[in-house]
Amino acid sequence: MNFADRLIAAIRQKQNPVLVGLDPRAESLPPGMLTAKDVESTARAYVTFCRGVIDVVAPLVPAVKPQAAFFEQLGPAGCVALGEVVRYAASKGLLVIMDGKRNDIGTTAQAYAEAYLGPGDQSPWGADALTVSPYLGDDSLTPFLQSSKDHGAGIFVLVKTSNPGGGRFQDLVANGLPLYRHVAAYVEQLSAATVGDNGFGIVGAVAGATYPQQLAELRTAMPHTFLLIPGFGAQGGTAADCAAAFDERGLGGIVNNSRGIIFAYQRDGYREKFGAARWQDAVAAATQEMIEQLAAATTAGKLRS
């Protein structure tokens, strides 16, 4: 099944476009979860923590986004942990978008694509989608596109990222347009060529909530492209900042929140109400709060009708 259609089916089932980022950090885990500071113990704690998050959010949201870097930081033990987390999320019915920002050329790009893209046993990592950098050129994206077609997966190409320094290169003007618009045009071309039943293709774009004007610009320029929107919450993005990403059906975007949900027990208000002992209750409350904010400030509220 076309990845965009699978994503939309999951969004419609849960009636919201929230994406929960799984970014485990040893220093932020609930007290007592990390029993020792060696990499094996930390990797086990990451699995325990992420499984705990997944148990809470699986009934509430359509997808999760593991950040590969936090697992790879632990070496082989962390990679094993990441594999366990991906499989566990899939077993709970969640789509898994691997945040790896991978790319290379030729057979190396093909190896990355075959490693990550394809749910279940269709790839070693079992991801439904993967974030990809476009800056090695169009031929570098071809293997990822082909693997996505072959295995019912998708990719999200970095177009306008949420970080403050992204504009140093992404905003450079060439032929009258900033670089990110040239990337967007190519991504839209790939998306339009792989459109599913709901009008979106299997090639999506990463576009940050921290740049709402550019987000609106990209929605207009990329009508067939699903947008993965980072920057909500801890980075300063709000539900209103995301509003332009959605079409009249409440579709077209999926909004990521990592720290603001998984470590909600440390936030003002949540700390006093839940504390570390009830960290999963804080995860649930923060997730529901984000769902309500998006429903109120964007057309995603129409998913409930």
C-alpha positions as CSV (number, residue, x, y, z in Angstrom):
1,M,0.0,0.0,0.0
2,N,1.2,3.5,-0.8
3,F,3.0,4.9,2.2
4,A,1.2,8.2,2.2
5,D,-2.1,6.4,2.2
6,R,-1.0,4.2,5.1
7,L,0.1,7.3,7.0
8,I,-3.2,9.0,6.3
9,A,-5.2,5.9,7.4
10,A,-3.3,5.9,10.7
11,I,-3.9,9.6,11.2
12,R,-7.6,9.2,10.5
13,Q,-7.8,6.3,12.8
14,K,-6.3,8.2,15.7
15,Q,-8.0,11.5,14.6
16,N,-4.8,13.6,15.0
17,P,-1.4,14.2,13.3
18,V,0.9,13.9,16.3
19,L,4.2,12.3,15.9
20,V,6.1,11.4,19.1
21,G,9.8,11.6,18.9
22,L,11.8,8.9,20.8
23,D,14.9,10.7,21.9
24,P,16.1,8.9,25.0
25,R,18.8,10.7,27.0
26,A,20.5,9.1,30.0
27,E,20.4,12.3,32.1
28,S,16.7,12.8,31.6
29,L,15.4,9.3,32.3
30,P,13.1,8.9,35.3
31,P,15.1,8.3,38.5
32,G,15.9,4.7,39.2
33,M,15.5,3.6,35.6
34,L,19.2,3.7,34.8
35,T,21.0,1.4,37.3
36,A,24.5,1.8,36.0
37,K,26.3,4.2,33.6
38,D,27.9,1.6,31.3
39,V,26.6,1.4,27.7
40,E,24.9,-1.9,28.1
41,S,22.9,-0.7,31.1
42,T,22.1,2.5,29.4
43,A,20.9,0.7,26.3
44,R,18.6,-1.5,28.4
45,A,17.3,1.5,30.1
46,Y,16.5,3.1,26.8
47,V,14.5,0.1,25.7
48,T,12.6,0.1,29.0
49,F,11.9,3.8,28.7
50,C,10.9,3.8,25.1
51,R,8.6,0.8,25.6
52,G,7.0,2.7,28.4
53,V,6.4,5.7,26.2
54,I,5.1,3.6,23.4
55,D,2.6,1.8,25.8
56,V,1.2,5.2,26.6
57,V,1.1,6.9,23.2
58,A,0.1,3.9,21.0
59,P,-3.6,4.3,21.6
60,L,-3.4,8.1,21.1
61,V,-1.1,8.9,18.0
62,P,-0.4,7.4,14.6
63,A,3.4,7.2,14.6
64,V,6.6,7.5,16.5
65,K,10.0,8.8,15.3
66,P,13.1,7.2,16.9
67,Q,16.2,9.4,16.7
68,A,18.9,7.0,15.7
69,A,21.7,9.2,17.0
70,F,20.8,8.6,20.7
71,F,21.0,4.9,20.2
72,E,24.1,4.9,18.0
73,Q,25.9,7.0,20.6
74,L,26.0,3.7,22.7
75,G,27.6,1.7,20.0
76,P,26.5,-1.9,19.2
77,A,24.4,-2.2,22.4
78,G,22.5,0.9,21.4
79,C,21.8,-0.3,17.9
80,V,20.4,-3.5,19.3
81,A,18.2,-1.4,21.6
82,L,17.0,0.7,18.6
83,G,16.0,-2.5,16.8
84,E,14.0,-3.6,19.8
85,V,12.3,-0.3,20.1
86,V,11.3,-0.2,16.4
87,R,9.9,-3.7,16.6
88,Y,8.0,-3.0,19.7
89,A,6.4,0.2,18.3
90,A,5.3,-1.8,15.2
91,S,3.8,-4.5,17.4
92,K,1.7,-1.8,19.0
93,G,0.3,-0.7,15.6
94,L,2.4,2.4,15.3
95,L,4.1,3.6,12.1
96,V,7.8,4.1,12.6
97,I,9.6,7.0,11.0
98,M,13.3,6.5,11.5
99,D,15.1,9.8,12.0
100,G,18.5,9.0,10.6
101,K,19.0,11.8,8.0
102,R,20.9,9.3,5.8
103,N,22.3,9.7,2.3
104,D,25.3,8.9,0.1
105,I,25.8,8.0,-3.5
106,G,25.5,4.9,-5.7
107,T,25.6,1.6,-3.9
108,T,26.2,3.2,-0.5
109,A,22.8,5.0,-0.8
110,Q,21.3,1.8,-1.9
111,A,22.7,0.0,1.1
112,Y,21.2,2.7,3.4
113,A,17.8,2.4,1.7
114,E,17.8,-1.4,1.9
115,A,18.8,-1.3,5.5
116,Y,16.0,0.9,6.7
117,L,13.1,1.1,4.3
118,G,10.3,-1.5,4.6
119,P,8.1,-2.4,7.6
120,G,8.2,-5.8,9.3
121,D,10.6,-8.2,7.7
122,Q,10.9,-6.2,4.4
123,S,14.1,-4.5,5.8
124,P,16.5,-5.2,8.6
125,W,15.5,-2.1,10.6
126,G,11.8,-2.4,9.7
127,A,11.0,1.3,9.4
128,D,8.0,2.6,7.5
129,A,9.9,5.8,6.6
130,L,13.3,7.4,6.9
131,T,14.5,11.0,6.9
132,V,17.0,11.7,4.1
133,S,19.3,14.6,3.2
134,P,19.1,15.8,-0.4
135,Y,22.4,17.6,-0.7
136,L,24.3,14.9,-2.7
137,G,21.9,15.5,-5.6
138,D,19.0,13.8,-7.3
139,D,20.7,10.6,-8.1
140,S,21.4,10.1,-4.4
141,L,17.7,10.0,-3.7
142,T,16.9,7.4,-6.4
143,P,17.8,4.3,-4.3
144,F,15.6,5.5,-1.4
145,L,12.7,6.2,-3.8
146,Q,13.0,2.8,-5.4
147,S,13.2,1.0,-2.0
148,S,10.2,2.9,-0.9
149,K,8.2,1.9,-4.0
150,D,9.3,-1.8,-3.6
151,H,8.4,-2.1,0.1
152,G,5.5,0.3,0.8
153,A,7.7,2.7,2.6
154,G,8.4,6.5,2.4
155,I,11.1,9.1,2.8
156,F,11.0,12.6,4.3
157,V,13.6,14.8,2.6
158,L,15.2,17.7,4.5
159,V,13.8,20.9,2.9
160,K,13.5,23.7,5.5
161,T,14.8,22.4,8.9
162,S,13.8,23.8,12.3
163,N,17.2,24.7,13.6
164,P,18.4,28.4,13.8
165,G,21.4,27.8,11.6
166,G,19.6,26.0,8.8
167,G,19.3,29.2,6.8
168,R,23.0,29.6,6.3
169,F,22.8,27.3,3.3
170,Q,19.1,26.6,2.8
171,D,18.2,30.3,2.3
172,L,21.0,31.0,-0.2
173,V,19.4,32.4,-3.4
174,A,20.1,30.8,-6.8
175,N,18.1,31.7,-9.9
176,G,15.9,33.9,-8.0
177,L,14.8,31.4,-5.3
178,P,16.3,30.2,-2.0
179,L,18.0,26.8,-2.1
180,Y,15.2,25.2,-0.1
181,R,12.7,26.1,-2.8
182,H,14.8,24.3,-5.4
183,V,14.9,21.3,-3.2
184,A,11.1,21.6,-2.6
185,A,10.4,21.7,-6.3
186,Y,12.3,18.5,-6.9
187,V,10.6,16.8,-3.9
188,E,7.2,17.9,-5.2
189,Q,8.1,16.4,-8.6
190,L,8.9,13.0,-6.9
191,S,5.7,13.2,-4.8
192,A,3.5,14.0,-7.7
193,A,4.8,11.0,-9.5
194,T,3.9,8.7,-6.6
195,V,0.5,10.0,-5.6
196,G,-1.8,7.6,-3.7
197,D,-5.5,7.6,-3.3
198,N,-5.5,10.6,-1.0
199,G,-3.5,12.9,-3.2
200,F,-0.1,12.7,-1.5
201,G,3.1,10.9,-2.7
202,I,5.5,8.7,-0.8
203,V,8.2,11.4,-0.8
204,G,7.6,13.8,2.0
205,A,9.5,16.9,3.2
206,V,10.8,18.1,6.5
207,A,9.7,21.6,7.2
208,G,10.0,23.2,10.6
209,A,7.3,24.8,12.7
210,T,9.9,27.4,13.7
211,Y,9.5,29.0,10.3
212,P,5.7,29.3,9.8
213,Q,5.9,31.7,6.9
214,Q,8.1,29.3,4.9
215,L,5.9,26.4,6.0
216,A,2.9,28.1,4.4
217,E,5.0,28.9,1.3
218,L,6.0,25.3,1.0
219,R,2.5,24.0,1.5
220,T,1.4,26.0,-1.5
221,A,4.5,25.0,-3.6
222,M,4.2,21.3,-2.7
223,P,0.5,20.3,-2.9
224,H,1.3,16.6,-3.2
225,T,3.9,16.4,-0.5
226,F,3.3,15.3,3.0
227,L,5.2,17.5,5.5
228,L,7.0,16.2,8.6
229,I,7.0,19.2,11.0
230,P,9.7,19.4,13.7
231,G,10.2,22.3,16.1
232,F,6.9,22.0,18.1
233,G,7.3,22.5,21.8
234,A,10.8,22.7,23.2
235,Q,12.1,24.5,20.1
236,G,9.4,27.1,20.3
237,G,6.9,26.1,17.6
238,T,3.2,26.3,18.4
239,A,0.1,24.7,17.0
240,A,-0.8,28.0,15.2
241,D,2.6,28.0,13.6
242,C,1.7,24.6,12.0
243,A,-1.7,25.6,10.7
244,A,-0.7,26.3,7.1
245,A,0.7,22.8,6.7
246,F,-2.8,21.2,6.6
247,D,-5.3,21.1,3.8
248,E,-9.1,21.5,4.2
249,R,-9.4,17.9,5.3
250,G,-6.9,18.3,8.1
251,L,-4.3,16.3,6.1
252,G,-0.9,17.0,4.8
253,G,1.3,17.3,7.9
254,I,2.5,15.3,10.8
255,V,3.8,17.3,13.8
256,N,6.7,16.0,15.9
257,N,7.2,16.6,19.6
258,S,10.0,14.8,21.4
259,R,11.2,16.3,24.7
260,G,8.0,18.0,25.4
261,I,6.2,14.7,25.5
262,I,8.6,12.0,26.6
263,F,10.2,14.1,29.4
264,A,7.0,16.0,30.2
265,Y,7.4,15.1,33.9
266,Q,10.2,17.6,34.1
267,R,8.1,20.5,32.6
268,D,6.6,23.3,34.7
269,G,3.1,22.3,35.7
270,Y,3.7,18.7,34.9
271,R,6.5,18.4,37.5
272,E,4.2,19.6,40.3
273,K,1.2,17.5,39.2
274,F,2.9,14.2,38.3
275,G,6.5,14.1,39.4
276,A,9.0,11.5,38.4
277,A,6.9,8.6,39.9
278,R,4.1,9.2,37.5
279,W,6.2,10.0,34.4
280,Q,4.0,7.9,32.1
281,D,0.9,9.9,33.2
282,A,2.8,13.0,32.3
283,V,3.5,11.6,28.9
284,A,-0.2,10.9,28.4
285,A,-1.2,14.3,29.5
286,A,1.3,16.1,27.3
287,T,0.3,14.0,24.3
288,Q,-3.4,14.8,24.8
289,E,-2.6,18.5,25.3
290,M,-0.8,18.6,22.0
291,I,-3.6,16.8,20.3
292,E,-6.1,19.4,21.6
293,Q,-3.9,22.3,20.7
294,L,-3.6,21.1,17.1
295,A,-7.3,20.4,16.9
296,A,-8.1,23.9,18.1
297,A,-5.6,25.8,16.0
298,T,-5.5,23.9,12.7
299,T,-7.9,22.0,10.3
300,A,-6.7,18.8,12.0
301,G,-9.7,19.3,14.2
302,K,-11.8,18.1,11.2
303,L,-10.3,14.6,11.6
304,R,-12.7,14.2,14.5
305,S,-15.8,14.7,12.4
